[in-house]
Amino acid sequence: MTIHKLQISGVRNLEQARLDDCGSVNVFTGPNGSGKTSLLEAIYLLARGRSFRSHKPGAVINHLATRCVVFGALADGTSIGVMRGRSEQQLFKINGNPVHAASQLADALPLQLIDAESFSLLEGGPRVRRQFLDWGVFHVEPDFLFQWRRIQKALKHRNSLLRRGKMVDSELAPWDSELVLAAEAVDAMRATYLRRLQPHFLYLLGELVALDKPELVYRRGWPEESGLAAVLLKDRQRDLQHGNTHSGPQRADIDIRIGGRPAEEVLSRGQEKLLACALRLAQGVLLHELTGKTCIYLVDDLPAELDLARRQALCRQLAAMRSQVFVTATDPQSLQGCWPEGPGTKWFHVEQGQVSACAPP
């Protein structure tokens, strides 16, 4: 999937911005605070229906506006529009027709973000890595969203009963059964996906940086030697005491290891960034392999933490994937020689919320 045209209105300091002929690689340079990251945020809004910088709906809206609007025309003829208002109003449209779930935007426009928060894949909690895993499963397993929603519903009702403190087993049994059935389905999908992802990850990581025995280990959220039904029964008193379900697919995680040790304990910041990039790139490769789709990459402040050789290696891999890329940097010279020359690579300067085409450095 590629964006051909992009129109932005009222996204932070981008009062009005328009790109009428996006390239395969789109490089945005300019000083800090000029609106470069806001442009990536607008594209993210188009694909996810929300910002990656704030959970507050109004935070993304220009202080002089009551709403923000982003419209994208894709190369395959699809059009996507997103409107967010200050009072949590939202409107999503695909080909002019309203859609009610952000998951439909995500399905229409697969997107990966590489930014300062990418380090959280290694340093953050299990939820970050679980979301990373589920992004991939969502895009390649048609039944995943249905089963994931079954899990959320079962957990909601089960935890509500647990918090009441007093109940009979017959009240909990149906939700235990529902949770187990959906959990087993999601667990199988997650395990299969990570097994398919690992060889692509190892290859791409090797192209970016040499590390000792990198490994991804899937943790499903309950003991490997036990069925979830037995674990839920065994943990019943603890769950009642805390009013929460301790074991299950909502606790799944990925151990990222280098030479048998947690990656965050042994890697430099630059190596951590390259490892996170390899994970994101591998997802794009696997998506294309299994579905024929390509995803868009947003790369904010690409030069940060990377020397020139590593920047060039990362750009070389992004270009080889034939995915559309939107990348930012403060200094255009920092990306000189990183991207292939030609009409597919377009350079833009961003200054005080204004975006204009410019020549490469």
C-alpha positions as CSV (number, residue, x, y, z in Angstrom):
1,M,0.0,0.0,0.0
2,T,1.3,3.5,-0.9
3,I,-0.1,7.0,-0.4
4,H,-0.2,9.0,-3.6
5,K,-1.8,12.2,-2.2
6,L,-2.0,13.5,1.3
7,Q,-4.0,16.5,2.7
8,I,-3.7,17.6,6.3
9,S,-5.7,20.2,8.1
10,G,-5.4,21.3,11.7
11,V,-2.8,18.7,12.9
12,R,-0.8,20.6,15.6
13,N,1.2,23.3,13.8
14,L,0.2,22.0,10.3
15,E,-2.7,24.3,9.7
16,Q,-2.8,23.3,6.0
17,A,-0.4,20.9,4.3
18,R,-0.7,19.1,1.0
19,L,1.5,16.5,-0.8
20,D,0.2,15.9,-4.3
21,D,2.7,13.3,-5.6
22,C,4.3,11.3,-2.8
23,G,7.4,9.2,-3.7
24,S,8.5,5.8,-2.6
25,V,10.9,7.6,-0.2
26,N,9.8,10.9,1.3
27,V,12.4,12.8,3.3
28,F,11.4,15.8,5.5
29,T,14.0,18.0,6.9
30,G,13.9,21.2,9.0
31,P,14.6,22.6,12.5
32,N,13.1,21.2,15.7
33,G,9.5,22.2,16.2
34,S,8.9,22.9,12.5
35,G,6.2,20.2,12.1
36,K,8.2,17.2,10.8
37,T,7.0,14.8,13.4
38,S,3.4,16.3,13.2
39,L,3.4,15.2,9.5
40,L,4.2,11.7,10.5
41,E,1.6,11.9,13.2
42,A,-1.0,12.9,10.6
43,I,-0.1,9.8,8.5
44,Y,-0.3,7.6,11.6
45,L,-3.8,9.2,12.3
46,L,-4.9,8.2,8.9
47,A,-3.9,4.5,9.4
48,R,-4.7,4.1,13.1
49,G,-7.4,6.7,13.9
50,R,-5.3,8.1,16.8
51,S,-2.0,9.8,17.6
52,F,1.2,8.0,18.6
53,R,2.2,11.1,20.7
54,S,-0.7,11.5,23.0
55,H,-3.8,9.5,24.2
56,K,-5.8,12.7,24.5
57,P,-7.9,13.2,21.4
58,G,-7.6,17.0,21.5
59,A,-3.8,17.1,21.8
60,V,-3.3,16.5,18.1
61,I,-5.6,19.4,17.1
62,N,-4.1,22.8,16.2
63,H,-4.9,25.3,19.1
64,L,-6.8,27.6,16.7
65,A,-9.0,24.8,15.3
66,T,-11.9,22.7,16.6
67,R,-11.0,19.6,14.7
68,C,-8.3,18.0,12.5
69,V,-8.8,16.3,9.2
70,V,-6.4,14.0,7.2
71,F,-7.2,12.6,3.8
72,G,-5.2,10.2,1.8
73,A,-5.5,8.9,-1.7
74,L,-3.8,5.6,-2.2
75,A,-2.1,4.4,-5.3
76,D,-4.6,1.5,-5.7
77,G,-7.5,4.0,-5.9
78,T,-8.6,3.6,-2.2
79,S,-9.3,6.8,-0.3
80,I,-9.2,7.2,3.5
81,G,-10.4,10.1,5.6
82,V,-10.1,10.7,9.3
83,M,-11.6,13.5,11.4
84,R,-11.0,14.0,15.1
85,G,-12.7,16.7,17.2
86,R,-11.9,18.2,20.6
87,S,-14.8,16.5,22.4
88,E,-13.9,13.0,21.3
89,Q,-15.9,13.2,18.1
90,Q,-14.4,11.1,15.3
91,L,-15.3,10.1,11.8
92,F,-13.5,7.5,9.7
93,K,-14.2,7.0,6.0
94,I,-12.9,4.5,3.4
95,N,-13.9,5.3,-0.2
96,G,-16.4,7.8,1.1
97,N,-18.2,5.3,3.3
98,P,-18.2,5.7,7.1
99,V,-16.5,2.9,9.0
100,H,-16.9,2.4,12.7
101,A,-13.7,0.7,13.8
102,A,-10.0,1.9,13.7
103,S,-9.2,-1.8,12.9
104,Q,-10.7,-1.2,9.4
105,L,-8.3,1.7,8.8
106,A,-5.4,-0.5,10.0
107,D,-6.4,-3.2,7.6
108,A,-6.6,-0.8,4.7
109,L,-3.3,0.9,5.4
110,P,-0.7,-1.3,7.2
111,L,1.8,1.0,8.9
112,Q,4.9,0.7,11.1
113,L,6.4,3.5,13.2
114,I,10.1,3.7,14.1
115,D,10.8,6.6,16.6
116,A,12.3,7.3,20.0
117,E,9.8,5.0,21.6
118,S,11.0,2.0,19.6
119,F,13.4,1.3,22.5
120,S,10.4,0.3,24.5
121,L,10.3,-3.0,22.5
122,L,13.3,-4.0,24.6
123,E,13.1,-1.8,27.7
124,G,9.3,-1.6,28.1
125,G,6.8,-3.9,29.7
126,P,5.2,-7.0,28.1
127,R,2.3,-4.9,26.8
128,V,4.5,-3.2,24.2
129,R,5.9,-6.5,22.9
130,R,2.4,-8.1,22.9
131,Q,1.1,-5.2,20.8
132,F,4.0,-5.6,18.4
133,L,3.2,-9.3,18.1
134,D,-0.5,-8.8,17.7
135,W,0.0,-6.2,14.9
136,G,1.5,-8.9,12.8
137,V,-1.0,-11.6,13.7
138,F,-3.9,-9.2,13.0
139,H,-2.6,-8.6,9.5
140,V,-2.0,-12.2,8.5
141,E,-4.7,-14.2,10.4
142,P,-8.3,-13.3,9.4
143,D,-9.7,-14.9,12.6
144,F,-7.4,-13.1,15.0
145,L,-9.6,-10.0,15.7
146,F,-12.7,-12.1,16.4
147,Q,-10.8,-14.3,18.9
148,W,-9.0,-11.3,20.5
149,R,-12.3,-9.7,21.1
150,R,-13.6,-12.9,22.7
151,I,-10.7,-12.8,25.1
152,Q,-11.4,-9.1,26.0
153,K,-15.0,-9.8,26.7
154,A,-14.3,-12.9,28.7
155,L,-11.7,-11.2,30.8
156,K,-14.0,-8.2,31.4
157,H,-16.8,-10.4,32.8
158,R,-14.5,-12.7,34.6
159,N,-12.7,-9.9,36.4
160,S,-16.0,-8.2,37.3
161,L,-17.1,-11.4,39.0
162,L,-13.8,-11.8,40.8
163,R,-14.1,-8.2,42.2
164,R,-17.5,-9.0,43.6
165,G,-15.7,-11.5,45.9
166,K,-18.7,-13.8,46.4
167,M,-19.9,-16.0,43.7
168,V,-20.7,-19.6,42.8
169,D,-18.6,-21.6,40.4
170,S,-21.4,-21.8,37.9
171,E,-21.2,-18.0,37.4
172,L,-17.5,-18.2,36.6
173,A,-17.4,-21.4,34.6
174,P,-18.9,-20.0,31.3
175,W,-16.3,-17.2,31.2
176,D,-13.5,-19.6,32.0
177,S,-14.6,-21.8,29.2
178,E,-14.9,-18.9,26.8
179,L,-11.5,-17.5,27.8
180,V,-9.8,-20.9,27.4
181,L,-11.2,-21.5,23.9
182,A,-10.3,-18.1,22.6
183,A,-6.9,-18.1,24.3
184,E,-5.9,-21.4,22.7
185,A,-6.8,-20.1,19.3
186,V,-4.8,-16.8,19.8
187,D,-1.9,-18.6,21.4
188,A,-1.6,-20.9,18.3
189,M,-1.7,-17.9,16.0
190,R,0.9,-15.9,18.0
191,A,3.3,-18.9,18.2
192,T,3.1,-19.6,14.5
193,Y,3.6,-16.0,13.6
194,L,6.7,-15.6,15.7
195,R,8.1,-18.8,14.3
196,R,7.7,-17.4,10.8
197,L,9.0,-14.0,11.8
198,Q,12.3,-15.2,13.4
199,P,14.3,-16.1,10.2
200,H,13.4,-12.7,8.6
201,F,14.4,-10.9,11.8
202,L,17.7,-12.8,12.1
203,Y,18.6,-12.0,8.5
204,L,17.8,-8.3,8.6
205,L,19.5,-7.9,12.0
206,G,22.6,-9.5,10.5
207,E,22.5,-6.9,7.7
208,L,22.4,-4.1,10.2
209,V,24.7,-5.1,13.1
210,A,26.6,-8.2,14.2
211,L,25.3,-9.5,17.5
212,D,25.9,-12.7,19.5
213,K,23.2,-15.4,19.0
214,P,20.1,-13.1,18.9
215,E,16.9,-15.0,19.7
216,L,13.1,-14.4,20.1
217,V,11.3,-16.6,22.7
218,Y,7.5,-16.6,22.9
219,R,5.9,-16.7,26.3
220,R,2.2,-17.4,26.1
221,G,1.1,-16.1,29.5
222,W,0.7,-19.3,31.5
223,P,3.0,-22.3,32.2
224,E,4.0,-24.3,29.1
225,E,3.4,-27.6,30.8
226,S,-0.2,-26.8,31.9
227,G,-3.5,-26.2,30.1
228,L,-5.1,-22.8,30.8
229,A,-8.3,-24.3,32.3
230,A,-6.2,-26.1,35.0
231,V,-4.2,-22.9,35.6
232,L,-7.4,-20.8,36.1
233,L,-8.7,-23.4,38.6
234,K,-5.4,-23.5,40.5
235,D,-5.2,-19.7,40.6
236,R,-8.8,-19.2,41.6
237,Q,-8.1,-18.1,45.2
238,R,-5.3,-15.7,44.2
239,D,-7.5,-14.2,41.4
240,L,-10.4,-13.7,44.0
241,Q,-8.0,-12.1,46.4
242,H,-6.8,-9.5,43.9
243,G,-9.9,-9.2,41.7
244,N,-8.0,-9.9,38.6
245,T,-7.1,-12.8,36.2
246,H,-3.3,-13.5,36.7
247,S,-2.7,-16.0,33.9
248,G,-3.8,-16.1,30.3
249,P,-3.1,-14.6,26.8
250,Q,-3.3,-11.1,28.3
251,R,0.1,-11.8,29.9
252,A,1.9,-13.0,26.8
253,D,5.4,-11.7,26.1
254,I,8.4,-12.1,23.9
255,D,11.9,-12.6,25.4
256,I,14.5,-10.8,23.2
257,R,17.9,-12.3,24.0
258,I,21.4,-11.8,22.9
259,G,23.8,-14.6,23.8
260,G,21.3,-16.0,26.2
261,R,20.9,-12.6,28.1
262,P,18.2,-10.0,28.0
263,A,19.0,-7.7,25.1
264,E,18.5,-4.5,27.0
265,E,21.3,-5.6,29.4
266,V,24.0,-6.0,26.8
267,L,23.3,-3.6,23.9
268,S,24.2,0.0,23.3
269,R,21.6,2.5,22.4
270,G,22.6,2.3,18.8
271,Q,22.4,-1.5,18.8
272,E,19.0,-1.4,20.5
273,K,17.7,0.9,17.8
274,L,19.0,-1.3,15.0
275,L,17.4,-4.4,16.7
276,A,14.1,-2.6,17.0
277,C,14.3,-1.6,13.4
278,A,15.1,-5.2,12.4
279,L,11.9,-6.4,14.2
280,R,9.8,-3.8,12.4
281,L,11.3,-4.5,9.0
282,A,10.9,-8.2,9.5
283,Q,7.2,-7.7,10.0
284,G,6.9,-5.8,6.7
285,V,8.8,-8.6,4.9
286,L,6.5,-11.3,6.4
287,L,3.4,-9.3,5.7
288,H,4.3,-9.1,2.0
289,E,5.3,-12.8,2.0
290,L,2.0,-14.0,3.4
291,T,-0.5,-11.5,2.0
292,G,1.1,-9.6,-0.9
293,K,0.6,-6.3,0.9
294,T,3.3,-3.8,1.7
295,C,3.3,-1.6,4.8
296,I,4.3,2.1,5.1
297,Y,7.2,3.0,7.3
298,L,7.3,6.2,9.3
299,V,10.8,6.9,10.6
300,D,11.2,9.9,12.9
301,D,14.6,11.4,13.4
302,L,16.4,8.6,11.6
303,P,20.0,9.8,12.3
304,A,19.5,9.7,16.1
305,E,21.8,7.1,17.8
306,L,23.2,5.9,14.5
307,D,26.5,6.7,12.8
308,L,26.7,7.2,9.0
309,A,27.5,3.6,8.2
310,R,24.5,2.3,10.2
311,R,22.2,5.0,8.8
312,Q,23.2,3.9,5.3
313,A,22.7,0.2,6.2
314,L,19.2,0.9,7.5
315,C,18.2,3.0,4.5
316,R,19.5,0.4,2.2
317,Q,17.3,-2.3,3.8
318,L,14.2,0.0,3.7
319,A,14.8,0.8,0.0
320,A,15.2,-2.9,-0.8
321,M,11.9,-3.7,0.7
322,R,10.1,-1.5,-1.8
323,S,7.8,-0.2,0.9
324,Q,6.9,3.5,1.0
325,V,8.9,5.4,3.6
326,F,8.3,8.8,5.2
327,V,11.4,9.9,7.2
328,T,12.5,13.0,9.1
329,A,15.8,14.6,10.1
330,T,16.9,18.0,11.3
331,D,19.9,18.1,9.0
332,P,19.6,17.1,5.4
333,Q,23.3,16.4,5.2
334,S,22.9,13.6,7.8
335,L,21.0,11.6,5.2
336,Q,23.2,12.5,2.2
337,G,23.9,9.3,0.1
338,C,21.5,7.2,2.2
339,W,18.7,7.0,-0.4
340,P,18.8,6.0,-4.1
341,E,18.7,9.0,-6.5
342,G,15.8,9.2,-8.9
343,P,12.2,10.3,-9.2
344,G,11.0,7.9,-6.5
345,T,13.0,9.8,-3.8
346,K,11.5,13.1,-2.8
347,W,12.9,15.8,-0.5
348,F,10.8,18.3,1.4
349,H,11.7,21.2,3.7
350,V,9.4,21.9,6.7
351,E,9.5,25.3,8.4
352,Q,6.9,26.8,10.8
353,G,4.2,24.3,9.7
354,Q,4.8,24.8,6.0
355,V,5.9,21.9,3.7
356,S,7.6,22.6,0.4
357,A,9.5,20.4,-2.1
358,C,13.2,21.0,-2.2
359,A,16.3,19.6,-3.9
360,P,18.4,16.8,-2.3
361,P,21.5,17.9,-0.4
